[in-house]
Amino acid sequence: MIRKLQAVAIDCPDPVRLAEFYAELLGGQVEVDAADPDWVELRGFDGTPLAFQRVEGYRPPQWPGQELPQQMHLDFDVDDLEADERRVLELGATVLERTDQLRPGANWRVYADPAGHPFCLNLH
């Protein structure tokens, strides 16, 4: 039996930069192993650790298009959608869709992290 999820690994062009982005969002510590700087981990926050791996020739997903599908995305619960949107934008995210403003009853918005991976802020 599998005991637990060890980490979620995310491809990117700059693992340190992306780990620092998520550290600002979630807290925790960025861990860089000098022997393998192409693999960086974010640990010490409430949740499954995130790992970031350098990929040469990385191409970010296109959302909502499927030419380069998102393959995965992260969802985060928030208490204040407006304040947390300002925060993620200040950290380098971009808005992909303000879903709550487009669909009646929706309580989330979609963003791209600095490497282009989609993620959602969900009003909790």
DRENTORKOL-3810 file (N, C-alpha, C; in nm, 4 decimals):
REM DRENTORKOL-3810
@n.u->0.0839; n.v->-0.1171; n.w->0.0000; ca.u->0.0000; ca.v->0.0000; ca.w->0.0000; c.u->0.0888; c.v->0.1240; c.w->0.0000
@n.u->0.0496; n.v->0.2245; n.w->-0.0730; ca.u->0.1216; ca.v->0.3514; ca.w->-0.0746; c.u->0.0904; c.v->0.4251; c.w->0.0544
@n.u->0.1937; n.v->0.4748; n.w->0.1223; ca.u->0.1757; ca.v->0.5410; ca.w->0.2518; c.u->0.1271; c.v->0.6839; c.w->0.2402
@n.u->0.1891; n.v->0.7627; n.w->0.1519; ca.u->0.1491; ca.v->0.9023; ca.w->0.1385; c.u->0.2071; c.v->0.9602; c.w->0.0106
@n.u->0.1524; n.v->1.0711; n.w->-0.0299; ca.u->0.2040; ca.v->1.1436; ca.w->-0.1455; c.u->0.3286; c.v->1.2190; c.w->-0.0999
@n.u->0.4427; n.v->1.1922; n.w->-0.1605; ca.u->0.5684; ca.v->1.2533; ca.w->-0.1195; c.u->0.5790; c.v->1.3978; c.w->-0.1646
@n.u->0.5419; n.v->1.4252; n.w->-0.2902; ca.u->0.5521; ca.v->1.5608; ca.w->-0.3447; c.u->0.4770; c.v->1.5663; c.w->-0.4767
@n.u->0.4460; n.v->1.6868; n.w->-0.5192; ca.u->0.3945; ca.v->1.7121; ca.w->-0.6527; c.u->0.5082; c.v->1.7808; c.w->-0.7275
@n.u->0.5541; n.v->1.7196; n.w->-0.8373; ca.u->0.6665; ca.v->1.7737; ca.w->-0.9137; c.u->0.6132; c.v->1.8539; c.w->-1.0323
@n.u->0.6718; n.v->1.9720; n.w->-1.0525; ca.u->0.6256; ca.v->2.0638; ca.w->-1.1551; c.u->0.7431; c.v->2.0993; c.w->-1.2465
@n.u->0.7258; n.v->2.0771; n.w->-1.3766; ca.u->0.8276; ca.v->2.1152; ca.w->-1.4741; c.u->0.8317; c.v->2.2667; c.w->-1.4896
@n.u->0.9511; n.v->2.3200; n.w->-1.5133; ca.u->0.9644; ca.v->2.4647; ca.w->-1.5304; c.u->1.1037; c.v->2.4975; c.w->-1.5841
@n.u->1.1239; n.v->2.6210; n.w->-1.6296; ca.u->1.2561; ca.v->2.6591; ca.w->-1.6782; c.u->1.3509; c.v->2.7039; c.w->-1.5671
@n.u->1.2981; n.v->2.7508; n.w->-1.4535; ca.u->1.3798; ca.v->2.8047; ca.w->-1.3446; c.u->1.3228; c.v->2.7568; c.w->-1.2108
@n.u->1.3706; n.v->2.6422; n.w->-1.1603; ca.u->1.3113; ca.v->2.5843; ca.w->-1.0396; c.u->1.3225; c.v->2.6718; c.w->-0.9153
@n.u->1.4313; n.v->2.7436; n.w->-0.8989; ca.u->1.4451; ca.v->2.8291; ca.w->-0.7807; c.u->1.3420; c.v->2.9411; c.w->-0.7853
@n.u->1.3304; n.v->3.0064; n.w->-0.8990; ca.u->1.2343; ca.v->3.1177; ca.w->-0.9127; c.u->1.0919; c.v->3.0712; c.w->-0.8853
@n.u->1.0527; n.v->2.9565; n.w->-0.9408; ca.u->0.9162; ca.v->2.9085; ca.w->-0.9217; c.u->0.8940; c.v->2.8631; c.w->-0.7774
@n.u->0.9933; n.v->2.8002; n.w->-0.7158; ca.u->0.9821; ca.v->2.7607; ca.w->-0.5747; c.u->0.9663; c.v->2.8844; c.w->-0.4867
@n.u->1.0392; n.v->2.9899; n.w->-0.5175; ca.u->1.0270; ca.v->3.1143; ca.w->-0.4396; c.u->0.8884; c.v->3.1768; c.w->-0.4556
@n.u->0.8312; n.v->3.1709; n.w->-0.5754; ca.u->0.6946; ca.v->3.2203; ca.w->-0.5974; c.u->0.5970; c.v->3.1483; c.w->-0.5052
@n.u->0.6027; n.v->3.0140; n.w->-0.5048; ca.u->0.5095; ca.v->2.9370; ca.w->-0.4220; c.u->0.5417; c.v->2.9504; c.w->-0.2730
@n.u->0.6663; n.v->2.9727; n.w->-0.2372; ca.u->0.7007; ca.v->2.9974; ca.w->-0.0963; c.u->0.6357; c.v->3.1262; c.w->-0.0479
@n.u->0.6316; n.v->3.2282; n.w->-0.1336; ca.u->0.5650; ca.v->3.3533; ca.w->-0.0968; c.u->0.4149; c.v->3.3325; c.w->-0.0801
@n.u->0.3566; n.v->3.2442; n.w->-0.1599; ca.u->0.2135; ca.v->3.2157; ca.w->-0.1492; c.u->0.1796; c.v->3.1321; c.w->-0.0271
@n.u->0.2577; n.v->3.0263; n.w->-0.0034; ca.u->0.2207; ca.v->2.9239; ca.w->0.0938; c.u->0.3019; c.v->2.9246; c.w->0.2217
@n.u->0.4138; n.v->2.9953; n.w->0.2221; ca.u->0.5078; ca.v->2.9831; ca.w->0.3329; c.u->0.6006; c.v->2.8656; c.w->0.3051
@n.u->0.6721; n.v->2.8244; n.w->0.4053; ca.u->0.7631; ca.v->2.7117; ca.w->0.3882; c.u->0.9028; c.v->2.7551; c.w->0.3500
@n.u->0.9875; n.v->2.6558; n.w->0.3296; ca.u->1.1279; ca.v->2.6802; ca.w->0.2989; c.u->1.1625; c.v->2.6190; c.w->0.1637
@n.u->1.2367; n.v->2.6957; n.w->0.0852; ca.u->1.2892; ca.v->2.6472; ca.w->-0.0421; c.u->1.4171; c.v->2.5708; c.w->-0.0125
@n.u->1.4251; n.v->2.4478; n.w->-0.0608; ca.u->1.5421; ca.v->2.3629; ca.w->-0.0385; c.u->1.6087; c.v->2.3318; c.w->-0.1715
@n.u->1.7329; n.v->2.3777; n.w->-0.1859; ca.u->1.8108; ca.v->2.3539; ca.w->-0.3071; c.u->1.9269; c.v->2.2629; c.w->-0.2708
@n.u->1.9384; n.v->2.1506; n.w->-0.3393; ca.u->2.0485; ca.v->2.0579; ca.w->-0.3184; c.u->2.1610; c.v->2.0977; c.w->-0.4147
@n.u->2.2753; n.v->2.1373; n.w->-0.3618; ca.u->2.3873; ca.v->2.1820; ca.w->-0.4451; c.u->2.4294; c.v->2.0747; c.w->-0.5451
@n.u->2.4087; n.v->1.9481; n.w->-0.5107; ca.u->2.4465; ca.v->1.8391; ca.w->-0.6001; c.u->2.3499; c.v->1.8256; c.w->-0.7176
@n.u->2.2283; n.v->1.8777; n.w->-0.7037; ca.u->2.1283; ca.v->1.8688; ca.w->-0.8103; c.u->2.0437; c.v->1.9960; c.w->-0.8130
@n.u->2.0992; n.v->2.1079; n.w->-0.8639; ca.u->2.0265; ca.v->2.2349; ca.w->-0.8636; c.u->1.9083; c.v->2.2381; c.w->-0.9605
@n.u->1.8901; n.v->2.1332; n.w->-1.0398; ca.u->1.7764; ca.v->2.1271; ca.w->-1.1307; c.u->1.6515; c.v->2.0701; c.w->-1.0641
@n.u->1.6618; n.v->2.0348; n.w->-0.9361; ca.u->1.5480; ca.v->1.9841; ca.w->-0.8578; c.u->1.5432; c.v->2.0640; c.w->-0.7281
@n.u->1.4370; n.v->2.1393; n.w->-0.7078; ca.u->1.4226; ca.v->2.2259; ca.w->-0.5909; c.u->1.2912; c.v->2.1898; c.w->-0.5224
@n.u->1.2918; n.v->2.1852; n.w->-0.3902; ca.u->1.1708; ca.v->2.1491; ca.w->-0.3162; c.u->1.1235; c.v->2.2634; c.w->-0.2279
@n.u->0.9928; n.v->2.2674; n.w->-0.2077; ca.u->0.9306; ca.v->2.3595; ca.w->-0.1133; c.u->0.8621; c.v->2.2742; c.w->-0.0077
@n.u->0.9070; n.v->2.2895; n.w->0.1165; ca.u->0.8546; ca.v->2.2110; ca.w->0.2283; c.u->0.8227; c.v->2.3041; c.w->0.3445
@n.u->0.7534; n.v->2.2493; n.w->0.4443; ca.u->0.7315; ca.v->2.3233; ca.w->0.5674; c.u->0.6099; c.v->2.4131; c.w->0.5666
@n.u->0.5153; n.v->2.3881; n.w->0.4771; ca.u->0.3886; ca.v->2.4592; ca.w->0.4780; c.u->0.2787; c.v->2.3548; c.w->0.4975
@n.u->0.1568; n.v->2.3974; n.w->0.5177; ca.u->0.0459; ca.v->2.3062; ca.w->0.5416; c.u->0.0012; c.v->2.2452; c.w->0.4093
@n.u->0.0522; n.v->2.1279; n.w->0.3776; ca.u->0.0147; ca.v->2.0608; ca.w->0.2537; c.u->0.1260; c.v->1.9725; c.w->0.2023
@n.u->0.0983; n.v->1.9055; n.w->0.0921; ca.u->0.1963; ca.v->1.8180; ca.w->0.0280; c.u->0.3110; c.v->1.9018; c.w->-0.0274
@n.u->0.4349; n.v->1.8610; n.w->-0.0034; ca.u->0.5487; ca.v->1.9360; ca.w->-0.0579; c.u->0.5405; c.v->1.9486; c.w->-0.2106
@n.u->0.5941; n.v->2.0580; n.w->-0.2600; ca.u->0.6036; ca.v->2.0809; ca.w->-0.4037; c.u->0.7491; c.v->2.0695; c.w->-0.4452
@n.u->0.7722; n.v->2.0111; n.w->-0.5608; ca.u->0.9068; ca.v->2.0008; ca.w->-0.6170; c.u->0.9039; c.v->2.0642; c.w->-0.7556
@n.u->1.0139; n.v->2.1262; n.w->-0.7926; ca.u->1.0232; ca.v->2.1964; ca.w->-0.9198; c.u->1.1457; c.v->2.1442; c.w->-0.9926
@n.u->1.1253; n.v->2.0979; n.w->-1.1173; ca.u->1.2377; ca.v->2.0413; ca.w->-1.1924; c.u->1.2581; c.v->2.1170; c.w->-1.3220
@n.u->1.3868; n.v->2.1486; n.w->-1.3460; ca.u->1.4227; ca.v->2.2215; ca.w->-1.4681; c.u->1.4031; c.v->2.1318; c.w->-1.5897
@n.u->1.3404; n.v->2.1900; n.w->-1.6918; ca.u->1.3201; ca.v->2.1212; ca.w->-1.8184; c.u->1.3745; c.v->2.2127; c.w->-1.9280
@n.u->1.4731; n.v->2.1647; n.w->-2.0008; ca.u->1.5277; ca.v->2.2416; ca.w->-2.1127; c.u->1.4221; c.v->2.2499; c.w->-2.2220
@n.u->1.4083; n.v->2.3655; n.w->-2.2817; ca.u->1.3096; ca.v->2.3838; ca.w->-2.3872; c.u->1.1664; c.v->2.3845; c.w->-2.3356
@n.u->1.1497; n.v->2.4126; n.w->-2.2079; ca.u->1.0162; ca.v->2.4137; ca.w->-2.1467; c.u->0.9211; c.v->2.5045; c.w->-2.2247
@n.u->0.8011; n.v->2.4547; n.w->-2.2467; ca.u->0.6945; ca.v->2.5337; ca.w->-2.3091; c.u->0.5753; c.v->2.5317; c.w->-2.2147
@n.u->0.5290; n.v->2.6481; n.w->-2.1705; ca.u->0.4188; ca.v->2.6509; ca.w->-2.0748; c.u->0.2879; c.v->2.6043; c.w->-2.1371
@n.u->0.1982; n.v->2.5523; n.w->-2.0539; ca.u->0.0669; ca.v->2.5140; ca.w->-2.1045; c.u->-0.0098; c.v->2.6360; c.w->-2.1532
@n.u->-0.1050; n.v->2.6115; n.w->-2.2404; ca.u->-0.1933; ca.v->2.7182; ca.w->-2.2875; c.u->-0.3310; c.v->2.6926; c.w->-2.2279
@n.u->-0.3840; n.v->2.7913; n.w->-2.1612; ca.u->-0.5145; ca.v->2.7745; ca.w->-2.0995; c.u->-0.6087; c.v->2.8772; c.w->-2.1557
@n.u->-0.7248; n.v->2.8425; n.w->-2.1990; ca.u->-0.7890; ca.v->2.7116; ca.w->-2.1890; c.u->-0.7643; c.v->2.6224; c.w->-2.3097
@n.u->-0.6822; n.v->2.6654; n.w->-2.4054; ca.u->-0.6556; ca.v->2.5856; ca.w->-2.5247; c.u->-0.5937; c.v->2.4506; c.w->-2.4929
@n.u->-0.5917; n.v->2.3627; n.w->-2.5894; ca.u->-0.5397; ca.v->2.2283; ca.w->-2.5680; c.u->-0.4198; c.v->2.1953; c.w->-2.6563
@n.u->-0.3669; n.v->2.2949; n.w->-2.7318; ca.u->-0.2485; ca.v->2.2675; ca.w->-2.8123; c.u->-0.1329; c.v->2.2261; c.w->-2.7216
@n.u->-0.1170; n.v->2.2975; n.w->-2.6097; ca.u->-0.0243; ca.v->2.2598; ca.w->-2.5028; c.u->-0.1090; c.v->2.2486; c.w->-2.3758
@n.u->-0.1675; n.v->2.1309; n.w->-2.3489; ca.u->-0.2636; ca.v->2.1187; ca.w->-2.2384; c.u->-0.1998; c.v->2.1421; c.w->-2.1025
@n.u->-0.2838; n.v->2.1843; n.w->-2.0076; ca.u->-0.2346; ca.v->2.2148; ca.w->-1.8732; c.u->-0.1852; c.v->2.0907; c.w->-1.8003
@n.u->-0.2365; n.v->1.9732; n.w->-1.8294; ca.u->-0.1957; ca.v->1.8471; ca.w->-1.7703; c.u->-0.2238; c.v->1.8377; c.w->-1.6208
@n.u->-0.2078; n.v->1.9431; n.w->-1.5476; ca.u->-0.2394; ca.v->1.9487; ca.w->-1.4049; c.u->-0.2501; c.v->2.0942; c.w->-1.3653
@n.u->-0.3175; n.v->2.1197; n.w->-1.2543; ca.u->-0.3170; ca.v->2.2541; ca.w->-1.1982; c.u->-0.3375; c.v->2.2419; c.w->-1.0477
@n.u->-0.3019; n.v->2.3465; n.w->-0.9766; ca.u->-0.3153; ca.v->2.3496; ca.w->-0.8317; c.u->-0.4338; c.v->2.4379; c.w->-0.7954
@n.u->-0.5079; n.v->2.3978; n.w->-0.6923; ca.u->-0.6197; ca.v->2.4757; ca.w->-0.6397; c.u->-0.5871; c.v->2.5165; c.w->-0.4966
@n.u->-0.6127; n.v->2.6438; n.w->-0.4644; ca.u->-0.5877; ca.v->2.6954; ca.w->-0.3299; c.u->-0.7149; c.v->2.7581; c.w->-0.2749
@n.u->-0.7505; n.v->2.7234; n.w->-0.1514; ca.u->-0.8622; ca.v->2.7882; ca.w->-0.0834; c.u->-0.8159; c.v->2.9222; c.w->-0.0295
@n.u->-0.9005; n.v->3.0245; n.w->-0.0431; ca.u->-0.8707; ca.v->3.1578; ca.w->0.0093; c.u->-0.9949; c.v->3.2120; c.w->0.0794
@n.u->-0.9742; n.v->3.3073; n.w->0.1679; ca.u->-1.0851; ca.v->3.3719; ca.w->0.2384; c.u->-1.1265; c.v->3.5028; c.w->0.1732
@n.u->-1.0368; n.v->3.5650; n.w->0.0976; ca.u->-1.0642; ca.v->3.6952; ca.w->0.0366; c.u->-1.0092; c.v->3.6938; c.w->-0.1062
@n.u->-1.0963; n.v->3.6685; n.w->-0.2020; ca.u->-1.0542; ca.v->3.6531; ca.w->-0.3413; c.u->-0.9865; c.v->3.7787; c.w->-0.3952
@n.u->-1.0399; n.v->3.8955; n.w->-0.3631; ca.u->-0.9821; ca.v->4.0202; ca.w->-0.4134; c.u->-0.8417; c.v->4.0438; c.w->-0.3569
@n.u->-0.8267; n.v->4.0292; n.w->-0.2256; ca.u->-0.6965; ca.v->4.0526; ca.w->-0.1621; c.u->-0.5944; c.v->3.9500; c.w->-0.2083
@n.u->-0.6354; n.v->3.8239; n.w->-0.2186; ca.u->-0.5401; ca.v->3.7212; ca.w->-0.2601; c.u->-0.5065; c.v->3.7331; c.w->-0.4081
@n.u->-0.6005; n.v->3.7820; n.w->-0.4891; ca.u->-0.5662; ca.v->3.8084; ca.w->-0.6287; c.u->-0.4584; c.v->3.9162; c.w->-0.6357
@n.u->-0.4750; n.v->4.0251; n.w->-0.5616; ca.u->-0.3719; ca.v->4.1299; ca.w->-0.5624; c.u->-0.2366; c.v->4.0712; c.w->-0.5235
@n.u->-0.2369; n.v->3.9852; n.w->-0.4245; ca.u->-0.1110; ca.v->3.9265; ca.w->-0.3758; c.u->-0.0443; c.v->3.8405; c.w->-0.4827
@n.u->-0.1201; n.v->3.7497; n.w->-0.5469; ca.u->-0.0569; ca.v->3.6626; ca.w->-0.6468; c.u->-0.0080; c.v->3.7435; c.w->-0.7669
@n.u->-0.0806; n.v->3.8499; n.w->-0.8022; ca.u->-0.0357; ca.v->3.9334; ca.w->-0.9136; c.u->0.0926; c.v->4.0076; c.w->-0.8780
@n.u->0.1026; n.v->4.0558; n.w->-0.7547; ca.u->0.2258; ca.v->4.1226; ca.w->-0.7103; c.u->0.3446; c.v->4.0266; c.w->-0.7123
@n.u->0.3192; n.v->3.8981; n.w->-0.6902; ca.u->0.4260; ca.v->3.7985; ca.w->-0.6885; c.u->0.4656; c.v->3.7504; c.w->-0.8280
@n.u->0.3898; n.v->3.7901; n.w->-0.9303; ca.u->0.4279; ca.v->3.7542; ca.w->-1.0668; c.u->0.3295; c.v->3.6666; c.w->-1.1410
@n.u->0.2146; n.v->3.6360; n.w->-1.0821; ca.u->0.1123; ca.v->3.5590; ca.w->-1.1531; c.u->0.0409; c.v->3.6485; c.w->-1.2539
@n.u->-0.0299; n.v->3.5868; n.w->-1.3467; ca.u->-0.1134; ca.v->3.6598; ca.w->-1.4409; c.u->-0.2544; c.v->3.6009; c.w->-1.4370
@n.u->-0.3531; n.v->3.6844; n.w->-1.4642; ca.u->-0.4925; ca.v->3.6401; ca.w->-1.4673; c.u->-0.5186; c.v->3.5653; c.w->-1.5976
@n.u->-0.5762; n.v->3.4463; n.w->-1.5864; ca.u->-0.6217; ca.v->3.3743; ca.w->-1.7049; c.u->-0.7724; c.v->3.3886; c.w->-1.7220
@n.u->-0.8466; n.v->3.3804; n.w->-1.6093; ca.u->-0.9920; ca.v->3.3960; ca.w->-1.6172; c.u->-1.0481; c.v->3.4322; c.w->-1.4805
@n.u->-1.1272; n.v->3.5354; n.w->-1.4771; ca.u->-1.2009; ca.v->3.5709; ca.w->-1.3545; c.u->-1.3355; c.v->3.4995; c.w->-1.3627
@n.u->-1.3298; n.v->3.3691; n.w->-1.3405; ca.u->-1.4441; ca.v->3.2812; ca.w->-1.3585; c.u->-1.5651; c.v->3.3276; c.w->-1.2791
@n.u->-1.5415; n.v->3.3778; n.w->-1.1578; ca.u->-1.6541; ca.v->3.4239; ca.w->-1.0749; c.u->-1.7286; c.v->3.5398; c.w->-1.1388
@n.u->-1.6649; n.v->3.6114; n.w->-1.2294; ca.u->-1.7302; ca.v->3.7245; ca.w->-1.2957; c.u->-1.7954; c.v->3.6832; c.w->-1.4279
@n.u->-1.7671; n.v->3.5606; n.w->-1.4725; ca.u->-1.8192; ca.v->3.5135; ca.w->-1.6009; c.u->-1.9310; c.v->3.4109; c.w->-1.5878
@n.u->-1.9289; n.v->3.3346; n.w->-1.4792; ca.u->-2.0243; ca.v->3.2247; ca.w->-1.4634; c.u->-2.1024; c.v->3.2425; c.w->-1.3329
@n.u->-2.2338; n.v->3.2512; n.w->-1.3395; ca.u->-2.3129; ca.v->3.2629; ca.w->-1.2169; c.u->-2.2860; c.v->3.1451; c.w->-1.1222
@n.u->-2.2613; n.v->3.1763; n.w->-0.9970; ca.u->-2.2387; ca.v->3.0737; ca.w->-0.8964; c.u->-2.0952; c.v->3.0273; c.w->-0.8831
@n.u->-2.0080; n.v->3.0634; n.w->-0.9759; ca.u->-1.8671; ca.v->3.0233; ca.w->-0.9661; c.u->-1.8010; c.v->3.1009; c.w->-0.8533
@n.u->-1.7086; n.v->3.0363; n.w->-0.7832; ca.u->-1.6401; ca.v->3.1027; ca.w->-0.6715; c.u->-1.4885; c.v->3.0927; c.w->-0.6853
@n.u->-1.4385; n.v->3.0874; n.w->-0.8073; ca.u->-1.2940; ca.v->3.0745; ca.w->-0.8277; c.u->-1.2473; c.v->3.1607; c.w->-0.9445
@n.u->-1.1154; n.v->3.1813; n.w->-0.9459; ca.u->-1.0485; ca.v->3.2514; ca.w->-1.0552; c.u->-0.9257; c.v->3.1702; c.w->-1.0954
@n.u->-0.8869; n.v->3.1831; n.w->-1.2201; ca.u->-0.7762; ca.v->3.1048; ca.w->-1.2749; c.u->-0.6597; c.v->3.1991; c.w->-1.3075
@n.u->-0.5405; n.v->3.1580; n.w->-1.2688; ca.u->-0.4180; ca.v->3.2361; ca.w->-1.2880; c.u->-0.3111; c.v->3.1466; c.w->-1.3481
@n.u->-0.2036; n.v->3.2092; n.w->-1.3940; ca.u->-0.0841; ca.v->3.1357; ca.w->-1.4355; c.u->0.0300; c.v->3.1793; c.w->-1.3449
@n.u->0.1083; n.v->3.0828; n.w->-1.2977; ca.u->0.2267; ca.v->3.1162; ca.w->-1.2183; c.u->0.3340; c.v->3.1722; c.w->-1.3134
@n.u->0.4489; n.v->3.2153; n.w->-1.2627; ca.u->0.5504; ca.v->3.2746; ca.w->-1.3506; c.u->0.6011; c.v->3.1830; c.w->-1.4615
@n.u->0.5841; n.v->3.0510; n.w->-1.4483; ca.u->0.6251; ca.v->2.9588; ca.w->-1.5542; c.u->0.5087; c.v->2.9218; c.w->-1.6451
@n.u->0.3899; n.v->2.9783; n.w->-1.6194; ca.u->0.2752; ca.v->2.9546; ca.w->-1.7062; c.u->0.1810; c.v->2.8447; c.w->-1.6630
@n.u->0.2057; n.v->2.7792; n.w->-1.5484; ca.u->0.1157; ca.v->2.6737; ca.w->-1.5010; c.u->-0.0129; c.v->2.7346; c.w->-1.4463
@n.u->-0.1288; n.v->2.6845; n.w->-1.4890; ca.u->-0.2536; ca.v->2.7354; ca.w->-1.4323; c.u->-0.2688; c.v->2.6952; c.w->-1.2854
@n.u->-0.3292; n.v->2.7833; n.w->-1.2082; ca.u->-0.3710; ca.v->2.7510; ca.w->-1.0714; c.u->-0.4941; c.v->2.8329; c.w->-1.0406
@n.u->-0.5722; n.v->2.7861; n.w->-0.9448; ca.u->-0.6972; ca.v->2.8521; ca.w->-0.9097; c.u->-0.6954; c.v->2.8993; c.w->-0.7650
@n.u->-0.7578; n.v->3.0145; n.w->-0.7431; ca.u->-0.7906; ca.v->3.0598; ca.w->-0.6090; c.u->-0.9401; c.v->3.0379; c.w->-0.5935
@n.u->-0.9763; n.v->2.9596; n.w->-0.4912; ca.u->-1.1163; ca.v->2.9242; ca.w->-0.4664; c.u->-1.1621; c.v->2.9904; c.w->-0.3372
@n.u->-1.2696; n.v->3.0694; n.w->-0.3462; ca.u->-1.3234; ca.v->3.1332; ca.w->-0.2272; c.u->-1.3791; c.v->3.0252; c.w->-0.1351
@n.u->-1.3248; n.v->3.0190; n.w->-0.0170; ca.u->-1.3582; ca.v->2.9123; ca.w->0.0785; c.u->-1.4717; c.v->2.9545; c.w->0.1679
END
